Amino acid sequence: MYRVIGSLASRTFRVLWALEELGLPYEHVAALPRSDAVLSVNPAGKVPVLIAEGVPITDSTAILQFLADRHGGLTYPAGTLERARQDSLTQFLLDEFDAALWMAARHSFILPEALRQSAIKDSLKWEFERSQKTLVARMGTGPFLMGDRMTVPDVILTHCGTWATVAKFPVVEPRLKDYLAAMRERPAYRRTAALGA
């Protein structure tokens, strides 16, 4: 059984949701970043951490792809053109969506107050909106980003979309709004969200 360490209100949500989608058993330890539970397995103090066979794996994207590859779901096989497209989409989402939201969070409540630059959020919101147009042009014709198969990028994008709502980063593209609404209705997503209730 996997053990997932990290608070639900973080990228830990991505890992828990993927485990739910894959139908895998896990134990969730709801620990905050830099807490003793986290520092004991990740010297950087960051969450999430997945413990697999006693080995800690850090970084949500690395964990997602590990689980997908290991269990043959949420991914295309390595070495295929579909996997290359999938990995390209994953990197795009991390660069254009996750990075903007993380930078805004750092300047809202993570950095020491004297180092925060609130004005940076205006440029980040502008970039976030511009990136949505590019993303919509890359979306497949099916219900998921790459067509008829849910993949790791779907988990990352949906989590970023939820994070954007909380951070007041507008989702302006109607197709993206519809996609996010549909993804949040998935039973595995709803089960994961209920963990915080």
Rosetta constraint file for C-alpha pairs under 8 A:
AtomPair CA 1 CA 24 HARMONIC 7.94 0.50
AtomPair CA 1 CA 25 HARMONIC 5.70 0.50
AtomPair CA 1 CA 26 HARMONIC 5.31 0.50
AtomPair CA 1 CA 27 HARMONIC 7.26 0.50
AtomPair CA 1 CA 52 HARMONIC 7.65 0.50
AtomPair CA 2 CA 25 HARMONIC 6.75 0.50
AtomPair CA 2 CA 26 HARMONIC 4.60 0.50
AtomPair CA 2 CA 27 HARMONIC 6.27 0.50
AtomPair CA 2 CA 50 HARMONIC 6.84 0.50
AtomPair CA 2 CA 51 HARMONIC 5.85 0.50
AtomPair CA 2 CA 52 HARMONIC 5.53 0.50
AtomPair CA 2 CA 53 HARMONIC 7.73 0.50
AtomPair CA 3 CA 26 HARMONIC 5.51 0.50
AtomPair CA 3 CA 27 HARMONIC 4.67 0.50
AtomPair CA 3 CA 28 HARMONIC 5.90 0.50
AtomPair CA 3 CA 29 HARMONIC 7.27 0.50
AtomPair CA 3 CA 50 HARMONIC 5.76 0.50
AtomPair CA 3 CA 51 HARMONIC 5.05 0.50
AtomPair CA 3 CA 52 HARMONIC 7.08 0.50
AtomPair CA 4 CA 12 HARMONIC 7.67 0.50
AtomPair CA 4 CA 15 HARMONIC 7.73 0.50
AtomPair CA 4 CA 16 HARMONIC 7.47 0.50
AtomPair CA 4 CA 26 HARMONIC 7.07 0.50
AtomPair CA 4 CA 27 HARMONIC 6.17 0.50
AtomPair CA 4 CA 28 HARMONIC 4.88 0.50
AtomPair CA 4 CA 29 HARMONIC 6.04 0.50
AtomPair CA 4 CA 48 HARMONIC 6.85 0.50
AtomPair CA 4 CA 49 HARMONIC 5.81 0.50
AtomPair CA 4 CA 50 HARMONIC 4.67 0.50
AtomPair CA 4 CA 51 HARMONIC 6.41 0.50
AtomPair CA 5 CA 12 HARMONIC 7.52 0.50
AtomPair CA 5 CA 28 HARMONIC 6.08 0.50
AtomPair CA 5 CA 29 HARMONIC 4.73 0.50
AtomPair CA 5 CA 30 HARMONIC 6.05 0.50
AtomPair CA 5 CA 31 HARMONIC 6.05 0.50
AtomPair CA 5 CA 37 HARMONIC 7.77 0.50
AtomPair CA 5 CA 38 HARMONIC 6.84 0.50
AtomPair CA 5 CA 47 HARMONIC 6.75 0.50
AtomPair CA 5 CA 48 HARMONIC 5.63 0.50
AtomPair CA 5 CA 49 HARMONIC 5.10 0.50
AtomPair CA 5 CA 50 HARMONIC 6.41 0.50
AtomPair CA 6 CA 10 HARMONIC 7.35 0.50
AtomPair CA 6 CA 12 HARMONIC 5.56 0.50
AtomPair CA 6 CA 28 HARMONIC 7.75 0.50
AtomPair CA 6 CA 29 HARMONIC 6.31 0.50
AtomPair CA 6 CA 30 HARMONIC 5.05 0.50
AtomPair CA 6 CA 31 HARMONIC 4.66 0.50
AtomPair CA 6 CA 32 HARMONIC 5.86 0.50
AtomPair CA 6 CA 33 HARMONIC 6.95 0.50
AtomPair CA 6 CA 38 HARMONIC 7.45 0.50
AtomPair CA 6 CA 47 HARMONIC 5.05 0.50
AtomPair CA 6 CA 48 HARMONIC 4.86 0.50
AtomPair CA 6 CA 49 HARMONIC 6.73 0.50
AtomPair CA 7 CA 12 HARMONIC 6.25 0.50
AtomPair CA 7 CA 13 HARMONIC 7.80 0.50
AtomPair CA 7 CA 29 HARMONIC 7.74 0.50
AtomPair CA 7 CA 30 HARMONIC 4.65 0.50
AtomPair CA 7 CA 31 HARMONIC 5.25 0.50
AtomPair CA 7 CA 32 HARMONIC 5.50 0.50
AtomPair CA 7 CA 33 HARMONIC 7.78 0.50
AtomPair CA 7 CA 47 HARMONIC 7.56 0.50
AtomPair CA 7 CA 48 HARMONIC 7.77 0.50
AtomPair CA 8 CA 12 HARMONIC 5.65 0.50
AtomPair CA 8 CA 13 HARMONIC 5.12 0.50
AtomPair CA 8 CA 30 HARMONIC 6.89 0.50
AtomPair CA 8 CA 195 HARMONIC 7.71 0.50
AtomPair CA 8 CA 196 HARMONIC 6.62 0.50
AtomPair CA 9 CA 13 HARMONIC 6.79 0.50
AtomPair CA 10 CA 47 HARMONIC 7.44 0.50
AtomPair CA 10 CA 48 HARMONIC 7.74 0.50
AtomPair CA 11 CA 15 HARMONIC 7.29 0.50
AtomPair CA 11 CA 47 HARMONIC 7.10 0.50
AtomPair CA 11 CA 48 HARMONIC 6.39 0.50
AtomPair CA 11 CA 60 HARMONIC 6.26 0.50
AtomPair CA 11 CA 159 HARMONIC 7.78 0.50
AtomPair CA 12 CA 16 HARMONIC 6.36 0.50
AtomPair CA 12 CA 47 HARMONIC 6.44 0.50
AtomPair CA 12 CA 48 HARMONIC 4.72 0.50
AtomPair CA 12 CA 49 HARMONIC 7.88 0.50
AtomPair CA 12 CA 60 HARMONIC 6.89 0.50
AtomPair CA 13 CA 17 HARMONIC 5.99 0.50
AtomPair CA 13 CA 159 HARMONIC 7.58 0.50
AtomPair CA 13 CA 192 HARMONIC 7.15 0.50
AtomPair CA 13 CA 193 HARMONIC 7.99 0.50
AtomPair CA 14 CA 18 HARMONIC 6.16 0.50
AtomPair CA 14 CA 60 HARMONIC 6.98 0.50
AtomPair CA 14 CA 64 HARMONIC 7.63 0.50
AtomPair CA 14 CA 155 HARMONIC 6.13 0.50
AtomPair CA 14 CA 156 HARMONIC 6.73 0.50
AtomPair CA 14 CA 159 HARMONIC 6.59 0.50
AtomPair CA 15 CA 19 HARMONIC 6.24 0.50
AtomPair CA 15 CA 48 HARMONIC 7.64 0.50
AtomPair CA 15 CA 60 HARMONIC 6.50 0.50
AtomPair CA 15 CA 63 HARMONIC 6.96 0.50
AtomPair CA 15 CA 64 HARMONIC 6.12 0.50
AtomPair CA 16 CA 20 HARMONIC 6.25 0.50
AtomPair CA 16 CA 192 HARMONIC 6.40 0.50
AtomPair CA 17 CA 21 HARMONIC 6.13 0.50
AtomPair CA 17 CA 155 HARMONIC 7.63 0.50
AtomPair CA 17 CA 188 HARMONIC 6.27 0.50
AtomPair CA 17 CA 189 HARMONIC 5.78 0.50
AtomPair CA 17 CA 192 HARMONIC 5.55 0.50
AtomPair CA 18 CA 22 HARMONIC 6.07 0.50
AtomPair CA 18 CA 64 HARMONIC 6.85 0.50
AtomPair CA 18 CA 67 HARMONIC 7.92 0.50
AtomPair CA 18 CA 74 HARMONIC 8.00 0.50
AtomPair CA 18 CA 155 HARMONIC 7.16 0.50
AtomPair CA 19 CA 23 HARMONIC 6.00 0.50
AtomPair CA 19 CA 24 HARMONIC 5.30 0.50
AtomPair CA 19 CA 25 HARMONIC 7.36 0.50
AtomPair CA 19 CA 26 HARMONIC 7.50 0.50
AtomPair CA 19 CA 67 HARMONIC 7.82 0.50
AtomPair CA 20 CA 24 HARMONIC 6.33 0.50
AtomPair CA 20 CA 188 HARMONIC 5.24 0.50
AtomPair CA 20 CA 189 HARMONIC 7.65 0.50
AtomPair CA 20 CA 191 HARMONIC 7.60 0.50
AtomPair CA 20 CA 192 HARMONIC 7.16 0.50
AtomPair CA 21 CA 188 HARMONIC 5.42 0.50
AtomPair CA 21 CA 189 HARMONIC 7.87 0.50
AtomPair CA 22 CA 71 HARMONIC 7.55 0.50
AtomPair CA 22 CA 73 HARMONIC 6.56 0.50
AtomPair CA 22 CA 74 HARMONIC 7.86 0.50
AtomPair CA 31 CA 35 HARMONIC 6.58 0.50
AtomPair CA 31 CA 37 HARMONIC 6.48 0.50
AtomPair CA 31 CA 38 HARMONIC 6.76 0.50
AtomPair CA 32 CA 38 HARMONIC 7.35 0.50
AtomPair CA 32 CA 47 HARMONIC 7.58 0.50
AtomPair CA 33 CA 38 HARMONIC 6.38 0.50
AtomPair CA 33 CA 45 HARMONIC 5.46 0.50
AtomPair CA 33 CA 46 HARMONIC 5.17 0.50
AtomPair CA 33 CA 47 HARMONIC 5.78 0.50
AtomPair CA 34 CA 38 HARMONIC 5.92 0.50
AtomPair CA 34 CA 39 HARMONIC 5.76 0.50
AtomPair CA 34 CA 44 HARMONIC 7.54 0.50
AtomPair CA 34 CA 45 HARMONIC 4.10 0.50
AtomPair CA 34 CA 46 HARMONIC 6.41 0.50
AtomPair CA 35 CA 39 HARMONIC 6.08 0.50
AtomPair CA 35 CA 45 HARMONIC 7.03 0.50
AtomPair CA 36 CA 40 HARMONIC 5.95 0.50
AtomPair CA 37 CA 41 HARMONIC 7.20 0.50
AtomPair CA 38 CA 42 HARMONIC 5.82 0.50
AtomPair CA 38 CA 43 HARMONIC 7.84 0.50
AtomPair CA 38 CA 45 HARMONIC 5.56 0.50
AtomPair CA 38 CA 46 HARMONIC 7.01 0.50
AtomPair CA 38 CA 47 HARMONIC 7.11 0.50
AtomPair CA 38 CA 49 HARMONIC 7.54 0.50
AtomPair CA 39 CA 43 HARMONIC 5.04 0.50
AtomPair CA 39 CA 44 HARMONIC 6.88 0.50
AtomPair CA 39 CA 45 HARMONIC 4.82 0.50
AtomPair CA 39 CA 46 HARMONIC 7.95 0.50
AtomPair CA 41 CA 49 HARMONIC 7.56 0.50
AtomPair CA 41 CA 56 HARMONIC 6.25 0.50
AtomPair CA 42 CA 46 HARMONIC 6.77 0.50
AtomPair CA 42 CA 49 HARMONIC 7.35 0.50
AtomPair CA 42 CA 56 HARMONIC 7.51 0.50
AtomPair CA 42 CA 58 HARMONIC 7.33 0.50
AtomPair CA 46 CA 58 HARMONIC 7.90 0.50
AtomPair CA 47 CA 58 HARMONIC 7.22 0.50
AtomPair CA 47 CA 59 HARMONIC 7.30 0.50
AtomPair CA 47 CA 60 HARMONIC 7.87 0.50
AtomPair CA 48 CA 58 HARMONIC 6.31 0.50
AtomPair CA 48 CA 59 HARMONIC 6.48 0.50
AtomPair CA 48 CA 60 HARMONIC 6.12 0.50
AtomPair CA 49 CA 56 HARMONIC 6.20 0.50
AtomPair CA 49 CA 57 HARMONIC 5.64 0.50
AtomPair CA 49 CA 58 HARMONIC 4.82 0.50
AtomPair CA 49 CA 59 HARMONIC 7.11 0.50
AtomPair CA 49 CA 60 HARMONIC 7.78 0.50
AtomPair CA 50 CA 56 HARMONIC 5.59 0.50
AtomPair CA 50 CA 57 HARMONIC 5.10 0.50
AtomPair CA 50 CA 58 HARMONIC 6.54 0.50
AtomPair CA 50 CA 63 HARMONIC 6.83 0.50
AtomPair CA 51 CA 55 HARMONIC 5.31 0.50
AtomPair CA 51 CA 56 HARMONIC 4.48 0.50
AtomPair CA 51 CA 57 HARMONIC 6.26 0.50
AtomPair CA 52 CA 56 HARMONIC 6.46 0.50
AtomPair CA 52 CA 57 HARMONIC 7.42 0.50
AtomPair CA 57 CA 62 HARMONIC 7.63 0.50
AtomPair CA 57 CA 63 HARMONIC 6.41 0.50
AtomPair CA 58 CA 62 HARMONIC 6.95 0.50
AtomPair CA 58 CA 63 HARMONIC 6.64 0.50
AtomPair CA 59 CA 63 HARMONIC 6.23 0.50
AtomPair CA 60 CA 64 HARMONIC 6.06 0.50
AtomPair CA 61 CA 65 HARMONIC 6.18 0.50
AtomPair CA 62 CA 66 HARMONIC 6.04 0.50
AtomPair CA 63 CA 67 HARMONIC 6.17 0.50
AtomPair CA 64 CA 68 HARMONIC 6.09 0.50
AtomPair CA 64 CA 152 HARMONIC 6.53 0.50
AtomPair CA 65 CA 69 HARMONIC 5.92 0.50
AtomPair CA 65 CA 75 HARMONIC 7.69 0.50
AtomPair CA 65 CA 152 HARMONIC 6.80 0.50
AtomPair CA 66 CA 70 HARMONIC 5.92 0.50
AtomPair CA 67 CA 71 HARMONIC 5.93 0.50
AtomPair CA 68 CA 72 HARMONIC 5.54 0.50
AtomPair CA 68 CA 73 HARMONIC 5.01 0.50
AtomPair CA 68 CA 74 HARMONIC 5.36 0.50
AtomPair CA 68 CA 75 HARMONIC 5.76 0.50
AtomPair CA 68 CA 152 HARMONIC 7.50 0.50
AtomPair CA 69 CA 73 HARMONIC 7.01 0.50
AtomPair CA 69 CA 75 HARMONIC 6.85 0.50
AtomPair CA 69 CA 77 HARMONIC 7.54 0.50
AtomPair CA 73 CA 151 HARMONIC 7.56 0.50
AtomPair CA 74 CA 149 HARMONIC 7.39 0.50
AtomPair CA 74 CA 150 HARMONIC 5.48 0.50
AtomPair CA 74 CA 151 HARMONIC 3.87 0.50
AtomPair CA 74 CA 152 HARMONIC 5.48 0.50
AtomPair CA 75 CA 83 HARMONIC 7.17 0.50
AtomPair CA 75 CA 86 HARMONIC 7.71 0.50
AtomPair CA 75 CA 150 HARMONIC 7.49 0.50
AtomPair CA 75 CA 151 HARMONIC 4.88 0.50
AtomPair CA 75 CA 152 HARMONIC 6.30 0.50
AtomPair CA 76 CA 80 HARMONIC 7.21 0.50
AtomPair CA 76 CA 82 HARMONIC 6.12 0.50
AtomPair CA 76 CA 83 HARMONIC 4.98 0.50
AtomPair CA 76 CA 86 HARMONIC 7.53 0.50
AtomPair CA 76 CA 151 HARMONIC 7.66 0.50
AtomPair CA 77 CA 82 HARMONIC 7.85 0.50
AtomPair CA 77 CA 83 HARMONIC 6.06 0.50
AtomPair CA 78 CA 83 HARMONIC 5.80 0.50
AtomPair CA 78 CA 84 HARMONIC 7.90 0.50
AtomPair CA 79 CA 83 HARMONIC 6.58 0.50
AtomPair CA 79 CA 84 HARMONIC 7.27 0.50
AtomPair CA 80 CA 84 HARMONIC 6.46 0.50
AtomPair CA 81 CA 85 HARMONIC 6.26 0.50
AtomPair CA 82 CA 86 HARMONIC 6.06 0.50
AtomPair CA 83 CA 87 HARMONIC 6.01 0.50
AtomPair CA 84 CA 88 HARMONIC 6.11 0.50
AtomPair CA 85 CA 89 HARMONIC 6.18 0.50
AtomPair CA 86 CA 90 HARMONIC 6.19 0.50
AtomPair CA 86 CA 146 HARMONIC 7.40 0.50
AtomPair CA 86 CA 151 HARMONIC 7.57 0.50
AtomPair CA 86 CA 152 HARMONIC 7.86 0.50
AtomPair CA 86 CA 153 HARMONIC 7.01 0.50
AtomPair CA 87 CA 91 HARMONIC 6.23 0.50
AtomPair CA 88 CA 92 HARMONIC 6.20 0.50
AtomPair CA 89 CA 93 HARMONIC 6.19 0.50
AtomPair CA 89 CA 153 HARMONIC 6.47 0.50
AtomPair CA 90 CA 94 HARMONIC 6.27 0.50
AtomPair CA 90 CA 152 HARMONIC 7.30 0.50
AtomPair CA 90 CA 153 HARMONIC 5.07 0.50
AtomPair CA 90 CA 156 HARMONIC 7.62 0.50
AtomPair CA 91 CA 95 HARMONIC 6.03 0.50
AtomPair CA 92 CA 96 HARMONIC 5.83 0.50
AtomPair CA 92 CA 97 HARMONIC 7.81 0.50
AtomPair CA 93 CA 97 HARMONIC 5.16 0.50
AtomPair CA 93 CA 98 HARMONIC 6.31 0.50
AtomPair CA 93 CA 153 HARMONIC 7.36 0.50
AtomPair CA 93 CA 156 HARMONIC 7.27 0.50
AtomPair CA 93 CA 157 HARMONIC 6.64 0.50
AtomPair CA 94 CA 98 HARMONIC 4.75 0.50
AtomPair CA 94 CA 99 HARMONIC 5.94 0.50
AtomPair CA 94 CA 156 HARMONIC 7.98 0.50
AtomPair CA 95 CA 99 HARMONIC 5.40 0.50
AtomPair CA 95 CA 100 HARMONIC 7.74 0.50
AtomPair CA 96 CA 100 HARMONIC 6.34 0.50
AtomPair CA 96 CA 127 HARMONIC 7.55 0.50
AtomPair CA 96 CA 128 HARMONIC 6.77 0.50
AtomPair CA 96 CA 131 HARMONIC 6.20 0.50
AtomPair CA 97 CA 101 HARMONIC 6.33 0.50
AtomPair CA 97 CA 128 HARMONIC 6.22 0.50
AtomPair CA 97 CA 131 HARMONIC 7.40 0.50
AtomPair CA 97 CA 157 HARMONIC 7.77 0.50
AtomPair CA 97 CA 160 HARMONIC 6.64 0.50
AtomPair CA 98 CA 102 HARMONIC 5.98 0.50
AtomPair CA 98 CA 160 HARMONIC 6.16 0.50
AtomPair CA 99 CA 103 HARMONIC 6.04 0.50
AtomPair CA 100 CA 104 HARMONIC 6.27 0.50
AtomPair CA 100 CA 124 HARMONIC 5.57 0.50
AtomPair CA 100 CA 125 HARMONIC 7.71 0.50
AtomPair CA 100 CA 127 HARMONIC 7.62 0.50
AtomPair CA 100 CA 128 HARMONIC 6.73 0.50
AtomPair CA 101 CA 105 HARMONIC 6.19 0.50
AtomPair CA 101 CA 124 HARMONIC 7.71 0.50
AtomPair CA 101 CA 160 HARMONIC 7.63 0.50
AtomPair CA 101 CA 163 HARMONIC 7.43 0.50
AtomPair CA 101 CA 164 HARMONIC 6.82 0.50
AtomPair CA 101 CA 167 HARMONIC 7.65 0.50
AtomPair CA 102 CA 106 HARMONIC 6.14 0.50
AtomPair CA 103 CA 107 HARMONIC 6.38 0.50
AtomPair CA 103 CA 124 HARMONIC 7.98 0.50
AtomPair CA 104 CA 108 HARMONIC 6.12 0.50
AtomPair CA 104 CA 120 HARMONIC 7.44 0.50
AtomPair CA 104 CA 121 HARMONIC 5.75 0.50
AtomPair CA 104 CA 124 HARMONIC 7.17 0.50
AtomPair CA 105 CA 109 HARMONIC 6.11 0.50
AtomPair CA 105 CA 110 HARMONIC 6.47 0.50
AtomPair CA 105 CA 167 HARMONIC 7.86 0.50
AtomPair CA 106 CA 110 HARMONIC 4.48 0.50
AtomPair CA 106 CA 111 HARMONIC 5.37 0.50
AtomPair CA 106 CA 116 HARMONIC 7.55 0.50
AtomPair CA 107 CA 111 HARMONIC 6.02 0.50
AtomPair CA 107 CA 115 HARMONIC 7.71 0.50
AtomPair CA 107 CA 116 HARMONIC 4.58 0.50
AtomPair CA 107 CA 117 HARMONIC 5.76 0.50
AtomPair CA 107 CA 118 HARMONIC 6.13 0.50
AtomPair CA 107 CA 120 HARMONIC 7.87 0.50
AtomPair CA 108 CA 116 HARMONIC 6.82 0.50
AtomPair CA 108 CA 118 HARMONIC 6.94 0.50
AtomPair CA 109 CA 113 HARMONIC 7.60 0.50
AtomPair CA 111 CA 115 HARMONIC 6.24 0.50
AtomPair CA 111 CA 116 HARMONIC 6.11 0.50
AtomPair CA 112 CA 116 HARMONIC 6.69 0.50
AtomPair CA 119 CA 123 HARMONIC 7.79 0.50
AtomPair CA 120 CA 124 HARMONIC 6.43 0.50
AtomPair CA 121 CA 125 HARMONIC 6.03 0.50
AtomPair CA 122 CA 126 HARMONIC 6.34 0.50
AtomPair CA 123 CA 127 HARMONIC 6.25 0.50
AtomPair CA 124 CA 128 HARMONIC 6.02 0.50
AtomPair CA 125 CA 129 HARMONIC 6.19 0.50
AtomPair CA 125 CA 169 HARMONIC 5.96 0.50
AtomPair CA 125 CA 170 HARMONIC 7.60 0.50
AtomPair CA 126 CA 130 HARMONIC 6.27 0.50
AtomPair CA 127 CA 131 HARMONIC 6.03 0.50
AtomPair CA 128 CA 132 HARMONIC 6.46 0.50
AtomPair CA 128 CA 169 HARMONIC 7.54 0.50
AtomPair CA 129 CA 133 HARMONIC 7.09 0.50
AtomPair CA 129 CA 170 HARMONIC 7.25 0.50
AtomPair CA 129 CA 171 HARMONIC 6.98 0.50
AtomPair CA 129 CA 172 HARMONIC 6.65 0.50
AtomPair CA 130 CA 134 HARMONIC 6.97 0.50
AtomPair CA 131 CA 135 HARMONIC 6.15 0.50
AtomPair CA 132 CA 136 HARMONIC 6.15 0.50
AtomPair CA 132 CA 171 HARMONIC 7.68 0.50
AtomPair CA 132 CA 172 HARMONIC 7.57 0.50
AtomPair CA 132 CA 173 HARMONIC 6.53 0.50
AtomPair CA 132 CA 176 HARMONIC 7.61 0.50
AtomPair CA 133 CA 137 HARMONIC 6.47 0.50
AtomPair CA 133 CA 173 HARMONIC 6.94 0.50
AtomPair CA 134 CA 138 HARMONIC 6.54 0.50
AtomPair CA 135 CA 139 HARMONIC 6.26 0.50
AtomPair CA 136 CA 173 HARMONIC 7.66 0.50
AtomPair CA 136 CA 175 HARMONIC 7.07 0.50
AtomPair CA 136 CA 176 HARMONIC 6.83 0.50
AtomPair CA 138 CA 145 HARMONIC 7.90 0.50
AtomPair CA 139 CA 144 HARMONIC 7.80 0.50
AtomPair CA 139 CA 145 HARMONIC 4.92 0.50
AtomPair CA 139 CA 146 HARMONIC 6.32 0.50
AtomPair CA 139 CA 147 HARMONIC 7.69 0.50
AtomPair CA 140 CA 144 HARMONIC 6.89 0.50
AtomPair CA 140 CA 145 HARMONIC 5.31 0.50
AtomPair CA 140 CA 146 HARMONIC 4.73 0.50
AtomPair CA 140 CA 147 HARMONIC 4.59 0.50
AtomPair CA 141 CA 145 HARMONIC 7.93 0.50
AtomPair CA 141 CA 146 HARMONIC 7.59 0.50
AtomPair CA 141 CA 147 HARMONIC 5.31 0.50
AtomPair CA 141 CA 148 HARMONIC 7.93 0.50
AtomPair CA 142 CA 146 HARMONIC 7.12 0.50
AtomPair CA 142 CA 147 HARMONIC 3.88 0.50
AtomPair CA 142 CA 148 HARMONIC 4.88 0.50
AtomPair CA 143 CA 147 HARMONIC 6.13 0.50
AtomPair CA 143 CA 148 HARMONIC 6.06 0.50
AtomPair CA 143 CA 179 HARMONIC 7.30 0.50
AtomPair CA 144 CA 148 HARMONIC 5.91 0.50
AtomPair CA 144 CA 149 HARMONIC 6.25 0.50
AtomPair CA 144 CA 150 HARMONIC 5.57 0.50
AtomPair CA 144 CA 151 HARMONIC 7.86 0.50
AtomPair CA 144 CA 154 HARMONIC 6.75 0.50
AtomPair CA 144 CA 179 HARMONIC 7.74 0.50
AtomPair CA 145 CA 150 HARMONIC 7.38 0.50
AtomPair CA 145 CA 151 HARMONIC 7.86 0.50
AtomPair CA 145 CA 153 HARMONIC 7.33 0.50
AtomPair CA 145 CA 154 HARMONIC 6.26 0.50
AtomPair CA 146 CA 150 HARMONIC 7.37 0.50
AtomPair CA 146 CA 151 HARMONIC 7.58 0.50
AtomPair CA 150 CA 154 HARMONIC 6.25 0.50
AtomPair CA 151 CA 155 HARMONIC 7.11 0.50
AtomPair CA 152 CA 156 HARMONIC 6.52 0.50
AtomPair CA 153 CA 157 HARMONIC 5.96 0.50
AtomPair CA 154 CA 158 HARMONIC 5.99 0.50
AtomPair CA 155 CA 159 HARMONIC 6.17 0.50
AtomPair CA 156 CA 160 HARMONIC 6.13 0.50
AtomPair CA 157 CA 161 HARMONIC 6.02 0.50
AtomPair CA 158 CA 162 HARMONIC 6.30 0.50
AtomPair CA 158 CA 180 HARMONIC 5.87 0.50
AtomPair CA 158 CA 183 HARMONIC 6.78 0.50
AtomPair CA 158 CA 184 HARMONIC 7.52 0.50
AtomPair CA 159 CA 163 HARMONIC 6.13 0.50
AtomPair CA 160 CA 164 HARMONIC 5.94 0.50
AtomPair CA 161 CA 165 HARMONIC 6.42 0.50
AtomPair CA 161 CA 171 HARMONIC 7.54 0.50
AtomPair CA 161 CA 180 HARMONIC 6.77 0.50
AtomPair CA 162 CA 166 HARMONIC 6.57 0.50
AtomPair CA 163 CA 167 HARMONIC 6.15 0.50
AtomPair CA 164 CA 168 HARMONIC 5.90 0.50
AtomPair CA 164 CA 169 HARMONIC 4.77 0.50
AtomPair CA 164 CA 170 HARMONIC 6.91 0.50
AtomPair CA 164 CA 171 HARMONIC 7.57 0.50
AtomPair CA 165 CA 169 HARMONIC 5.96 0.50
AtomPair CA 165 CA 170 HARMONIC 6.87 0.50
AtomPair CA 165 CA 171 HARMONIC 7.77 0.50
AtomPair CA 171 CA 176 HARMONIC 7.29 0.50
AtomPair CA 171 CA 177 HARMONIC 6.50 0.50
AtomPair CA 172 CA 176 HARMONIC 7.80 0.50
AtomPair CA 172 CA 177 HARMONIC 7.45 0.50
AtomPair CA 173 CA 177 HARMONIC 6.29 0.50
AtomPair CA 174 CA 178 HARMONIC 6.24 0.50
AtomPair CA 175 CA 179 HARMONIC 6.14 0.50
AtomPair CA 176 CA 180 HARMONIC 6.11 0.50
AtomPair CA 177 CA 181 HARMONIC 6.21 0.50
AtomPair CA 178 CA 182 HARMONIC 6.25 0.50
AtomPair CA 179 CA 183 HARMONIC 6.21 0.50
AtomPair CA 180 CA 184 HARMONIC 6.18 0.50
AtomPair CA 181 CA 185 HARMONIC 6.63 0.50
AtomPair CA 182 CA 186 HARMONIC 7.02 0.50
AtomPair CA 183 CA 189 HARMONIC 7.48 0.50
AtomPair CA 184 CA 189 HARMONIC 5.89 0.50
AtomPair CA 184 CA 190 HARMONIC 6.79 0.50
AtomPair CA 185 CA 189 HARMONIC 6.86 0.50
AtomPair CA 185 CA 190 HARMONIC 6.56 0.50
AtomPair CA 186 CA 190 HARMONIC 6.30 0.50
AtomPair CA 187 CA 191 HARMONIC 6.12 0.50
AtomPair CA 188 CA 192 HARMONIC 6.21 0.50
AtomPair CA 189 CA 193 HARMONIC 6.18 0.50
AtomPair CA 190 CA 194 HARMONIC 6.11 0.50
AtomPair CA 191 CA 195 HARMONIC 6.71 0.50
AtomPair CA 192 CA 196 HARMONIC 7.83 0.50
AtomPair CA 193 CA 197 HARMONIC 7.58 0.50
